[in-house]
Amino acid sequence: MGGAVADSRDPVTGDTTTSRSTAPLDNASRDTAPRDSAPRNSAPRDIACPDSVPRDSASRSTAPRDMTARGETGACGDTGVFRAAGVCREAEVSWDVAVSAYLRHLATERDRSPETVRAYRADLAHLRGYAQDVGLDGPAGVDLGVLRGWLAGMRAHGAAATTLARRASVARGFSAFAARQGWLAADVAERLAGPRRPASLPTVLTAAQAWELLAAGQSAAGQSAIVVRDDAVLELLYATATRVSELCGLDIDDVDDERRLVRVRGKGGRERAVPFGVPAQRALRNWLAAGRPTLAVAGSGRALFLGVRGRRLDPRTVRRILAARTATADGIGPISPHGIRHSAATHLLAGGADLRSVQEFLGHASPATTQIYTHVTPQRLRAAFEQSHPRA
């Protein structure tokens, strides 16, 4: 077919000239490249950016769709991926940008608790320190070998298996997120394996020891607001088997004194109503009437438990309260707030509660988690044997 003829006017002389295009009339791109030719650049064709040319252009990348570099929101240009000469490459983002984006993703999209986000931040800071020690200034250079070296170094320095397993899990989550954003060429931690978590159980109090621990304070009229608070904290901690972070996050409005229920916000934002007994009710009433008004300040808000400066009670303070109380109780060794939670669950099972009820009480999403946190006491096993076995 013949070329297209076009008239043009010289802007200086005003003369009209006629020019003929050398491109075929039916070539939409109007260039000298053949219709089936892709734009030439120095990058491999299998990572051509899908939006590096106009959508209606005849000059398109022939790379397979599943090989193009795409981020979570679509084309590479939408996610901050570095682009040069129309080619998508791994984004040269800094550690600060990548980690901040991931932590924001955990908090807003995955609804992780502030404590979980704080733990992830610490673990990723440790990974960043190791990566920088081996010469990597950004996450783009991290690969499976680097991650395995990171875990091996911690193991050589005596890190616990639980720590290694947790940090391996953090690395897998961060790697998957970074790969979706285009900051890594692939999910480099997909095959990263951590050690199996040991099936160890925390220290557990007997029912008699728990009774003695709670009776050691026995706040009476005239005692300081701090002692009154400590009694209420320990009574409610054992009565409800809450996590220490859940206990410190309680507000006054979460307590239903009439029905003896407390509304607890657990992991993942899940709420549950947990009952408590008369001793805990008595300690809470004493605290709200005689203790809290003494410590409350303008910024206390509706927090149930307060520190000495009138702010919301911190989990570290609860650990100090428990350590001081166990030091004064005879025959009771050191125990953590989680040990109190585990003790309460064990005592519930020993008293005849079924596993499903204990799961709801503890706020576990899966019964398998409850089985890890609880165990059958030898006395209960003996009683079941003598009652049920024909040759007991």
C-alpha positions as CSV (number, residue, x, y, z in Angstrom):
1,M,0.0,0.0,0.0
2,G,1.2,3.6,-0.5
3,G,2.3,5.9,2.2
4,A,0.1,8.6,3.6
5,V,0.5,12.2,2.2
6,A,0.4,15.2,4.6
7,D,0.7,18.9,4.0
8,S,2.6,21.2,6.4
9,R,3.2,24.9,6.5
10,D,6.7,26.3,7.2
11,P,6.2,28.5,10.3
12,V,8.8,31.1,9.0
13,T,8.2,31.4,5.2
14,G,4.5,30.4,5.1
15,D,5.2,28.0,2.2
16,T,3.3,24.8,2.1
17,T,5.2,21.5,1.7
18,T,4.1,18.0,1.0
19,S,5.7,15.1,2.8
20,R,5.1,11.4,2.5
21,S,5.4,9.1,5.6
22,T,7.5,6.0,5.1
23,A,5.4,4.0,7.6
24,P,2.4,1.9,6.3
25,L,-1.0,3.5,6.7
26,D,-2.3,0.7,8.9
27,N,0.6,0.8,11.4
28,A,-0.9,2.3,14.5
29,S,2.5,3.0,16.2
30,R,3.8,5.1,13.1
31,D,7.4,4.1,13.6
32,T,9.8,2.1,11.5
33,A,9.7,-0.9,13.7
34,P,7.7,-4.0,12.5
35,R,4.4,-4.6,14.1
36,D,5.5,-7.7,16.0
37,S,8.7,-6.1,17.2
38,A,9.0,-5.3,21.0
39,P,10.8,-2.2,22.2
40,R,14.5,-2.8,22.3
41,N,16.4,-2.3,25.6
42,S,19.3,-3.9,27.3
43,A,17.3,-5.7,29.9
44,P,16.2,-9.3,29.6
45,R,12.8,-9.5,27.9
46,D,11.3,-11.8,30.6
47,I,11.2,-9.0,33.1
48,A,9.8,-6.2,30.9
49,C,7.6,-3.9,32.8
50,P,3.9,-4.3,31.8
51,D,3.2,-0.6,31.9
52,S,6.3,0.8,30.4
53,V,4.6,1.5,27.1
54,P,1.1,2.9,26.4
55,R,-1.8,0.4,26.7
56,D,-2.9,1.0,23.1
57,S,0.5,0.8,21.5
58,A,1.2,-2.0,19.1
59,S,4.7,-2.3,20.6
60,R,4.2,-4.6,23.6
61,S,6.4,-6.8,25.6
62,T,6.2,-10.4,24.6
63,A,7.2,-11.6,28.0
64,P,4.8,-14.1,29.7
65,R,2.4,-12.4,32.1
66,D,3.5,-14.6,35.0
67,M,7.1,-13.5,34.6
68,T,6.6,-9.7,34.7
69,A,7.6,-7.9,37.8
70,R,4.5,-6.9,39.6
71,G,3.9,-5.7,43.1
72,E,0.9,-6.3,45.3
73,T,-1.2,-3.5,43.9
74,G,-0.5,-4.3,40.2
75,A,2.1,-2.9,37.9
76,C,5.6,-2.3,39.0
77,G,5.2,1.5,38.8
78,D,2.5,1.4,41.4
79,T,4.5,0.0,44.2
80,G,7.7,2.0,44.1
81,V,9.7,-0.6,42.2
82,F,12.8,1.0,40.5
83,R,12.3,1.4,36.8
84,A,14.9,2.2,34.2
85,A,14.5,2.1,30.4
86,G,11.0,0.7,30.8
87,V,12.2,-2.4,32.8
88,C,11.1,-3.4,36.3
89,R,13.8,-4.3,38.8
90,E,13.9,-5.1,42.4
91,A,13.2,-1.9,44.3
92,E,16.2,-0.3,45.9
93,V,14.4,0.6,49.1
94,S,16.0,1.1,52.4
95,W,15.6,-1.0,55.5
96,D,13.6,1.8,57.2
97,V,11.1,2.0,54.4
98,A,10.6,-1.8,54.0
99,V,10.4,-2.5,57.7
100,S,8.0,0.4,58.4
101,A,5.7,-0.7,55.6
102,Y,5.7,-4.3,56.8
103,L,4.9,-3.2,60.4
104,R,2.1,-1.0,59.2
105,H,0.8,-3.9,57.2
106,L,0.8,-6.1,60.3
107,A,-1.0,-3.4,62.4
108,T,-3.6,-2.3,59.9
109,E,-4.3,-5.2,57.6
110,R,-3.4,-8.2,59.8
111,D,-4.7,-6.6,63.0
112,R,-1.8,-7.6,65.1
113,S,-1.5,-6.3,68.6
114,P,1.0,-3.6,69.6
115,E,3.0,-6.1,71.5
116,T,3.3,-8.4,68.5
117,V,4.3,-5.4,66.2
118,R,6.9,-4.4,68.8
119,A,8.3,-7.9,68.9
120,Y,8.5,-8.0,65.0
121,R,10.3,-4.7,65.0
122,A,12.9,-6.0,67.4
123,D,13.5,-9.2,65.4
124,L,13.7,-7.3,62.1
125,A,16.2,-4.9,63.6
126,H,18.3,-7.9,64.6
127,L,18.1,-9.2,61.0
128,R,19.0,-5.8,59.6
129,G,22.1,-5.6,61.9
130,Y,23.3,-9.0,60.6
131,A,22.6,-8.1,57.0
132,Q,24.6,-4.8,57.3
133,D,27.4,-6.7,59.0
134,V,27.7,-8.9,55.8
135,G,27.6,-5.8,53.5
136,L,23.9,-5.5,52.6
137,D,22.7,-2.0,52.9
138,G,19.1,-2.9,51.9
139,P,16.7,-5.8,51.9
140,A,17.1,-6.4,48.1
141,G,20.3,-8.4,48.6
142,V,19.0,-10.7,51.2
143,D,18.7,-14.4,50.1
144,L,18.2,-17.8,51.6
145,G,21.9,-18.1,52.4
146,V,21.9,-14.9,54.4
147,L,18.9,-15.9,56.4
148,R,20.4,-19.3,57.2
149,G,23.6,-17.7,58.2
150,W,21.7,-15.3,60.5
151,L,19.9,-18.2,62.3
152,A,23.2,-20.2,62.5
153,G,25.0,-17.4,64.1
154,M,22.3,-17.0,66.8
155,R,22.4,-20.8,67.4
156,A,26.1,-20.7,67.8
157,H,25.7,-17.9,70.5
158,G,23.3,-20.1,72.5
159,A,19.9,-18.7,71.4
160,A,17.0,-20.7,72.5
161,A,15.1,-22.9,70.1
162,T,11.9,-20.8,70.7
163,T,13.8,-17.6,69.8
164,L,15.1,-19.2,66.6
165,A,11.7,-20.5,65.6
166,R,10.1,-17.1,66.2
167,R,12.7,-15.2,64.2
168,A,12.5,-17.7,61.3
169,S,8.8,-17.1,61.3
170,V,9.3,-13.3,61.2
171,A,11.8,-13.6,58.4
172,R,9.3,-15.7,56.3
173,G,6.5,-13.2,56.8
174,F,8.8,-10.2,55.9
175,S,10.2,-12.0,52.9
176,A,6.7,-12.9,51.5
177,F,5.6,-9.3,52.0
178,A,8.7,-7.8,50.4
179,A,8.4,-10.2,47.4
180,R,4.8,-9.1,46.8
181,Q,5.9,-5.5,46.9
182,G,8.6,-6.1,44.4
183,W,11.4,-5.4,46.8
184,L,12.8,-8.9,46.5
185,A,13.1,-10.9,43.2
186,A,11.4,-13.8,44.9
187,D,10.2,-15.0,48.3
188,V,13.7,-16.0,49.5
189,A,12.5,-17.3,52.9
190,E,9.9,-19.6,51.6
191,R,12.2,-22.6,52.2
192,L,13.6,-21.2,55.5
193,A,13.1,-23.8,58.2
194,G,13.5,-23.1,61.9
195,P,14.0,-25.5,64.8
196,R,10.9,-27.2,66.2
197,R,9.6,-25.6,69.4
198,P,10.3,-27.8,72.4
199,A,7.2,-29.0,74.2
200,S,8.4,-27.6,77.5
201,L,5.9,-26.4,80.1
202,P,6.2,-23.4,82.3
203,T,6.3,-23.6,86.1
204,V,2.9,-24.4,87.5
205,L,1.7,-23.8,91.0
206,T,-0.4,-26.3,92.9
207,A,-3.8,-25.1,94.1
208,A,-2.5,-24.8,97.7
209,Q,0.5,-22.6,96.5
210,A,-1.8,-20.4,94.5
211,W,-4.0,-19.9,97.5
212,E,-1.0,-19.1,99.7
213,L,0.3,-16.6,97.1
214,L,-2.9,-14.7,96.9
215,A,-3.4,-14.7,100.7
216,A,0.1,-13.3,101.3
217,G,-1.2,-9.7,100.7
218,Q,-4.7,-9.7,102.1
219,S,-5.1,-6.0,101.9
220,A,-6.9,-4.4,104.8
221,A,-8.2,-1.0,105.7
222,G,-5.5,1.6,106.0
223,Q,-3.0,-0.1,103.6
224,S,-1.5,1.8,100.8
225,A,-3.1,2.1,97.4
226,I,-0.2,0.2,95.9
227,V,-0.8,-2.8,98.1
228,V,-4.5,-2.7,97.4
229,R,-3.7,-2.5,93.7
230,D,-1.3,-5.5,93.8
231,D,-3.9,-7.6,95.5
232,A,-6.5,-6.8,92.8
233,V,-4.0,-7.4,90.0
234,L,-3.0,-10.9,91.3
235,E,-6.5,-11.9,92.1
236,L,-7.8,-11.0,88.7
237,L,-4.8,-12.4,86.9
238,Y,-5.3,-15.9,88.5
239,A,-9.1,-15.7,88.4
240,T,-9.4,-15.0,84.7
241,A,-6.1,-16.6,83.4
242,T,-5.6,-13.6,81.2
243,R,-2.3,-12.7,79.4
244,V,-0.5,-9.9,81.2
245,S,-0.9,-7.6,78.2
246,E,-4.7,-8.3,78.3
247,L,-4.8,-7.5,82.0
248,C,-3.0,-4.2,81.6
249,G,-5.2,-3.2,78.7
250,L,-8.5,-3.5,80.7
251,D,-10.6,-0.4,81.3
252,I,-13.1,0.2,84.1
253,D,-16.0,-0.3,81.7
254,D,-14.8,-3.8,80.8
255,V,-15.7,-5.0,84.3
256,D,-19.3,-6.2,84.9
257,D,-19.3,-6.3,88.7
258,E,-22.9,-7.5,89.0
259,R,-22.5,-10.6,86.8
260,R,-18.8,-11.0,87.7
261,L,-17.6,-10.9,84.1
262,V,-14.7,-9.1,82.5
263,R,-14.5,-8.3,78.8
264,V,-11.0,-9.2,77.5
265,R,-9.5,-8.2,74.1
266,G,-7.1,-10.9,73.1
267,K,-4.9,-11.6,70.1
268,G,-6.1,-10.5,66.7
269,G,-8.6,-8.2,68.3
270,R,-10.9,-11.0,69.4
271,E,-13.0,-10.3,72.5
272,R,-14.2,-12.8,75.1
273,A,-16.2,-12.5,78.3
274,V,-14.4,-14.2,81.2
275,P,-16.0,-14.9,84.6
276,F,-14.2,-14.2,87.9
277,G,-15.0,-15.3,91.5
278,V,-16.0,-13.6,94.7
279,P,-12.4,-13.1,96.0
280,A,-11.5,-11.2,92.8
281,Q,-14.7,-9.2,93.0
282,R,-13.9,-8.2,96.6
283,A,-10.4,-7.1,95.6
284,L,-11.6,-5.1,92.6
285,R,-14.2,-3.3,94.7
286,N,-11.6,-2.4,97.3
287,W,-9.2,-1.1,94.6
288,L,-11.8,1.0,92.8
289,A,-13.1,2.5,96.0
290,A,-10.0,3.0,98.0
291,G,-6.9,2.6,95.8
292,R,-7.5,3.9,92.3
293,P,-8.8,7.4,93.3
294,T,-5.5,7.9,95.2
295,L,-3.4,7.2,92.1
296,A,-5.6,8.7,89.4
297,V,-4.5,11.8,87.6
298,A,-5.9,13.9,84.7
299,G,-4.3,11.6,82.1
300,S,-5.4,8.3,83.7
301,G,-8.4,7.9,81.4
302,R,-10.5,4.8,82.0
303,A,-7.6,2.4,82.6
304,L,-8.6,-0.1,85.3
305,F,-5.1,-0.5,86.8
306,L,-2.7,2.4,87.3
307,G,0.9,2.8,88.1
308,V,2.5,5.1,90.7
309,R,2.4,8.0,88.3
310,G,-1.3,7.5,87.5
311,R,-0.8,6.1,84.0
312,R,-1.9,2.7,82.7
313,L,-0.2,-0.2,84.4
314,D,2.8,-1.7,82.5
315,P,3.3,-5.4,82.1
316,R,6.8,-5.1,83.5
317,T,5.3,-3.7,86.7
318,V,3.0,-6.8,87.0
319,R,6.1,-9.0,86.7
320,R,7.7,-7.0,89.5
321,I,4.6,-7.4,91.7
322,L,4.6,-11.1,91.2
323,A,8.3,-11.4,91.9
324,A,7.9,-9.5,95.2
325,R,5.0,-11.6,96.2
326,T,6.6,-14.9,95.6
327,A,9.7,-13.8,97.5
328,T,7.6,-13.4,100.6
329,A,5.6,-16.6,100.2
330,D,7.1,-19.8,101.7
331,G,7.8,-22.7,99.4
332,I,7.0,-20.8,96.1
333,G,9.8,-20.2,93.6
334,P,9.9,-17.6,90.9
335,I,7.0,-17.7,88.5
336,S,6.0,-15.5,85.6
337,P,2.5,-14.0,84.9
338,H,2.2,-16.7,82.1
339,G,2.9,-19.3,84.7
340,I,-0.1,-18.0,86.7
341,R,-2.2,-18.3,83.5
342,H,-1.0,-21.8,83.0
343,S,-1.7,-22.7,86.6
344,A,-5.2,-21.4,86.4
345,A,-5.9,-23.5,83.2
346,T,-4.4,-26.6,84.9
347,H,-6.6,-26.1,88.0
348,L,-9.6,-25.8,85.8
349,L,-8.9,-29.1,84.1
350,A,-8.1,-30.8,87.4
351,G,-11.5,-29.5,88.7
352,G,-13.4,-31.2,85.8
353,A,-13.6,-28.5,83.2
354,D,-13.7,-29.8,79.6
355,L,-11.0,-28.8,77.1
356,R,-13.4,-26.7,75.0
357,S,-14.5,-24.6,77.9
358,V,-10.8,-24.0,78.9
359,Q,-10.1,-23.0,75.3
360,E,-12.8,-20.3,75.4
361,F,-11.6,-19.3,78.9
362,L,-8.0,-18.8,77.6
363,G,-9.0,-17.2,74.3
364,H,-7.3,-19.7,72.1
365,A,-8.3,-19.9,68.5
366,S,-7.4,-23.6,68.3
367,P,-7.9,-26.5,70.7
368,A,-4.4,-27.7,69.8
369,T,-3.0,-24.6,71.5
370,T,-4.9,-25.4,74.7
371,Q,-3.5,-28.9,74.7
372,I,0.0,-27.4,74.7
373,Y,-0.8,-25.0,77.5
374,T,-2.4,-27.6,79.7
375,H,-1.5,-31.0,81.0
376,V,-3.1,-33.8,83.1
377,T,-1.9,-33.9,86.6
378,P,-0.7,-37.3,88.0
379,Q,-3.4,-37.2,90.6
380,R,-6.1,-36.8,88.1
381,L,-4.6,-39.5,85.9
382,R,-4.5,-41.9,88.9
383,A,-8.2,-41.1,89.8
384,A,-9.3,-41.7,86.2
385,F,-7.3,-45.0,86.2
386,E,-8.8,-46.3,89.4
387,Q,-12.3,-45.3,88.4
388,S,-12.3,-46.7,84.8
389,H,-9.7,-49.5,84.5
390,P,-11.1,-53.0,85.2
391,R,-7.8,-54.1,86.7
392,A,-7.1,-51.0,88.8
